């Protein structure tokens, strides 16, 4: 659809801060055992590499795109990037979770549609 609309695709992958992923067992006044910044940089680099692989079909089709790895929650990252570039719409995929988990926690597309003032297009899984 992007080539027909003469549009650029912005691919965003949100990354939770490593501090939440690696709990510290030491009191606040003792230096942490794990260097969060090194882990965060490594994870960030891995996600950038994965995004480039994921974007290969766009590149191969000649579709203009940019990829971003953003620190923060998925919703905040998508809204922030959309606002930053004044996006016309946000397109997200829907995963096949369903069931009680989705009813209790909700889905990213659902939360995004309530948090964002821009149109949100939800692509169903195939």
Secondary structure, DSSP 8 states (H G I E B T S, - for coil): -TTTTT--EEEEEEE--HHHHS---S-TTS--SS-HHHHHHHHHHHHHHHHHHHTHHHHHTT--EEEEEEES-HHHHHHHHHHHHT-SEEEEE--S--HHHHHHH--HHHHHHHH-SSEEEEE---
